[in-house]
Amino acid sequence: MTPAHQTDRLAELVCSNTFKSVETSNAHGLLKAEMRRLGSLVLPAADEARVPGGSALAVDRVQFAQAVQRRLLAHPLVTLARAEVTELSSNTIVATGPLTSDALGAAIARRLGTTALAFFDAIAPIVAADSLDLTRLFRASRYGKGGGDDYLNAPFDLAEYDAFVAALVAGEQYLPSHEFDKTPYFEGCLPVEEMAGRGRETLRYGPMKPVGLSDPRTGREPYAVVQLRQEDQAAQMWNLVGFQTRLRTAAQQRVFRMIPGLEHAEFLRYGSIHRNSYVNAPATLTAHLSTRDDPTLLFAGQLTGVEGYTESAATGILAGLNLARILHGEQPLVPPPTTMLGALYRYLRESDPAHFQPMNANFGLLEPLDPPVRDKARKKEALAARALEAMQQFATALQGAARTA
């Protein structure tokens, strides 16, 4: 077990919105569309466990993990062995995620000849639906996307917002260790109090942005807003969107109950922090993410320096395909950088090792359009269309090679 896990199920998630958007105009939506073309196992399980979430593929976390575990254990060629791995060997995919054990982490560092980098990640609280004051909240999705009313929204006026920011900044935090002090956060997943400390308006341009939301009671856009996302299919649990935190439990109770409608909130899960580790991929791994001295010892998932569950699962698909190819005497293949998955692999291969940091899927990674498209919406559409066509060609080539082998 690790500090972030609560069950013994395979594919346990810490957040119902782990998969993010399904729209191909969104980088995560595009990556999921590419994964489906490569035969993803986790996405059908996510479809089965889906809960309302606007344009996001939000899931019931328990049902999702059960679905993945059921599919894996029903496979005649899969054997599940529960034991700690402490050494590396050939014909292996190392996909230990951000919480690699100390013993295996040391083995990886010895093998790669470098110390693994690390940062600290944080998860958001979950509150009980029946403890919310719905008279102070309104239902809406930003810009009316998805079902139009998939999120609960807590509106703030100026005075409420200022008091809330001040309380966040003053809230008692868990004392960081020496290692924590010298380790940077991943900028895409900052604790909410860290954002509050960067300036009064930071949250209003981040997780508390009111843009695209209109309070039906006033007909106006609130000064700021906290969104709550449904966490389970029964709508009994709601997640504070973007509110990753390292505040102590008592501080979370006090500060987050300042959110309108959450005055009497029951916390089903408190926010917490945990250590994330990743290797310096451009300095130590090959183009298909194997060690340089053994093409059959591959790495996948967040350990490689991709950030996010979708990205991690996508690298796992390609690692599996490539190890199978190598064992059949074929060369490993990586999608072109016109695809989101191929662009992520290029980032892991070509980044400056001296300044390497984890990376989410984003359109900035993709090979530019030629000729360029100025309109942002049309640009994303064109990039997505090109990526899906290229991924389909890549998947077809893989299937042809598999039939030949």
N, C-alpha and C positions, 0 to 999 in steps of 0.2 A: 504493500500500500504506500501511497504518497500523501503529502499534506493536502493535495487538491482532490483526491478521490474519496468517494463515500461508499461505493459499492464494489463488488467484484465482477461486475459485468464488463464485457468488452465494449469498446467505443463509448464509454461514459463521457457525457458532455457536462460542462459547467454552465452553459448558457443555452437557452432555448433558441436564440437567434444566431447560433454559431455559423450557419450557412449563409446568412445575409441574403441579398437580393436575388431574385430569379430573372430579372430583366437583363437581356443581353446588352442593353445600353449601360449597364453597370458592370464593372470589372469582375466582381464576384459572380454575377449572373452569367457572364460570358464564360468564365472558367468552369462553372458547373455544366454549361451546355457542351463544352469540350469534353468534360469528364464522362458525360453520358455517351458520347461517341466512342469513348475508349472502354465502355462496358463497366462503369462504376457500380460497385456493390452498395456503397453507403447511400447514394442518392435515392434508389428505390425504397430503401428503409426509411429515409427521411420523408419521402412522399407518403408512405404508409402512416407515419406518426405526425403528419403536419397539423398545425393549429393555426388559427387566423393570425396574420401578421402583415397585412397589407401586401406590398410587393416582396416581402421577405419570406424565405423558406424557413419559418419558425416551426419547431417541433416539440412534441412532448418528449422530454429527455429520457424518461423511463421507457416509454414504448419504443423509442429509437434504438436504445442500447439493446433491448430485448430482441428487436427485429434483426439487428446486425449479428448478434450472438447466435440467434436461431439459424440464420443463413449459413454462417461459418461452420457451426458444429454439425450441420446436416450434410456437409460436403464429404464425400467418401474419401477424399485425399487429404483432409485436414485433421491434424491431431493437435489438441490443446494441451500444453505442458505448463503447469504453474510452478515456476522456480525462478530464482534470480540468476541472470546470466552475468558472469563477471569477466569473461574473456571473449575475444573476437576470433572468428574462424571464417574460412572460405565458404562460398555458396550460401551466404547469409545476407539478409537485409536488416540493418540496424535502424529501427524506427521507434526509439524509446521516448520520443516526445521531449517536452521541456523539463521533465523531472527525472532525468537519467540518474540512477543510483550512484552513490559515491564510488563504489568498486568498479562499475562498468565505465563511469566517467573517467576514472584514472586509467583504465585499460585503453580507452579511446585516445586519451592524451598521449599515452606512451606510444601507441601505434602511429598516430599522426604527427608526432614530434612537436606538438604545440599544445598550449593550454587552451581549453575551451573557453570561449567568451561567455558572458552571462549577463542577464538583466532581470529585473523583477516585474512580474505581470500582476494585475489585480482584477478581481471579479466583483460584480455589482450585487447589491442586496436584492432579495425577493421578499415581497410582502403578501399577506393573505387578502384575498378579495373582500371577504366579509368584514374586514377591519377598516375599509376605506369609506370615506364620506363622499358618496357619489354626487351629492348636491353641490360640491365644490369642484368637481371634475367635469370635463366634457369629452365626448368621444369624437375623434377625428384622426385621419391620416394626413400627413403633410401633403399638401396640394391635392387631397382627395384620392391618393393612389390606393391601389388594392381595393379593399371593400369600402374605403372611404371613411370608416369609423372603427378601425381595428385597434386603435390606441386610446388609452385614457390619458388625458392631458391635464396637468395641474398648472393653472395660470398664475403668474406673479405680477404685482404692480411694482413700481420703482422702489417703494419703501421695503416691501417684503423681500425683493431681490437683494437689496443692499444688506439687509439684516442677515439673510441667508449666506451670502458670500463671506461676510465678517465671521459668522459662526463656523463656516467651513475652515477658514484660515486659522481660527483659534482652537479648533477641535483637537483633542488629545489623540496622538497617533501612536501606533506600536513603535517602540524604540528600534531603529534600524541597527543591524549588526555592522561590524566594521566592513564586511564585504558589501553590504547593502549601500553603505556610504559612498563607496567608490565605484558603484555599478550604475550605469545610466538606465533610465526607463526607456522602453520603446515608445517613440513619440506618438504612434497611432493608438496607444492604449494607456494614456496617462491617468493616474488617480484624480478624482474630481477635485480634491483639496489642493493637489499640485497645480491644476489649472487655475483654481481660484487665486492661488498665491502669485500667479504670473500677471495679474492685473484685473481690475474691476470688471472689465467688459469681456474677458476671455471666455467665460462660460456662455455668454449671450451669443458668441460666435462659434460655440461648440455644442455640447449636448443640451444646453438650455436655449438654443436659438428658436425664436418664435416664428420665423419666416415660413410662410405657407400654411399657417394655422390661424383660424379665426374663432374666437370665443362666441358661440351662438347667443349667449346671454347679453353680450355687449355689441356684437357685430363688428368688433375690432380685433386686431392682432394684439395679444398680450405683450407686456414689456419683456417677459421671459416665460419659459414654460419647461416643465419636467414631463417627459413622456414615460408612460408605463406600458409595457408590452406583455401580452398574455403569454404565460409560461407553460401551460399545460392544456390539454384538450378540453378539460372540464372547466377551464377559466377560473380556477380556484387560487392560482398563484400569478403574481404580476411582478415583472422585473423592472427596476429603475434604469431606463435606457441610458447607457453611457456613464453610469455612476459607479465605476470601479473605484475602490477606496482602500486605504490603509488605516482609516480611523479606528480607534478602539470601539468595542461593542457599545459601551455607555455613550460615547460621543455619537455613534451612528444613531442610536435611539433618540438622542436629544436633537441633533441637527436635522436628520431626515424627517422628523416629525414636525419640523417647521414648514415642510412642503404643504401647500394647501390641499386638504383632503386626506392627508396622512397624519393628522394630529394624534390618532389613536392606532396607528399602523402596527400590526403584528408582523414581526420579522420572521419569515420562514427560513431564510438564509442570510447571514450577515456577509457583508463584503469582506474580502481578505486578500492577502498578498501571498504569492508563492514564487519560487525561484525558477527562472527559465534559463536553460543552457542551449548553446548552439556552437557548432564548430565553425572555424574560419574556412568556409567552403572554397573560395577562390585560391587560398594558399595551400590547401591540402587535398582537395578532391578532383577527380577527372570531370569531363564534360557530362558524363552520365551518372555522376555522384558516387563513384567508387573510390576506394583508396588507390593511390597511384601505383602501388606494388601488387595489387590483386584486383582485377576487374570483376571478380565474383563476390567481393565484399563491398556491398552497396549501402548507402545511407539514404533515408527518406524521412519526410515529415519535418516538424519544426526544428529538429536537431540540425538540419542542413542550413537553416537561416531563412526559410520562408516563415511568414508570420500569419497564422490563422488556420482554422481547421480545414477549410476548403482547400487552401493551398497545400496543406500537409497531406490530405487525402489524395490530392492530384499527383503529388510526387510519389506517393505510395503505389499508385496504379502503374506509373511509368517504371518504377524500380522493379516491380513484379514482372512486367512485360520484358524488360531488358535482361533480368537474370535468366528468365526462361530462354530468351534468344541466345544468350551466351552459352548456356548449358547445351543448346542444340547446335552449337558451332557457328552461330550467326553473330554479326556485329551489333553492338547496342545502337539504338537510334534515339534521337531527341527531336521533338517537333521544331519546326522553323520559328524564328522570333516574331513572325507575323501572328502566331497564336499566343494566347495568354500563358499557357503552360510552357511553351518554348521560350517565351520572353523571360519568365521567371528563372528557367534554367540558365539562360544567357546571363542574367544578373548574378546568379550564384557563381558562374564561371569567370566573368569578366570584371567584377567589381574590384576596386582597389583593396587589397588585403589589409592595408594599414588602417583603413577607415570602414571596414565592412560592418554593416548593421542589418538586422532582419528586415524583410520587405514583404508587404502585402501585394496582392494582385492590384494593378492599376494600369490605366491606359497609357501612362507615360512610359511604361516598359516596352510597349509594342514598337515594332519597326514603323517609322513614319510613312504616311500615305504619299504616293507619288502619282499624280500631282497632289499637293496639299489641299485640304478642305478647310475653309475658314470657319464656317458655322459649326459651333461645338456639338450640337445635337446630330447634325448630318455627319460630322466627323466620327462620332462614336458609332453611329449606324454603319458607316463604311468600314471602320476598323473591325467591328463585330462580324459583319458579313464576310470580310476577307479572312478573318481568323477561323470562322466555322468552316468555310470552304477548304482552307488549308488543313485543318484538323481532320476533316472527313477524308481528304486525300491521304493523310498520314495514317489514319486508322485503316483505310482500305489497303495500303501498302503493308501494314503489319499483318492483316488478315491473309493477304496473298502469300507473304513469307511463311506464315504459320502453316498454311495448307501445303506448301512446298516441302517444309521440314517434316 
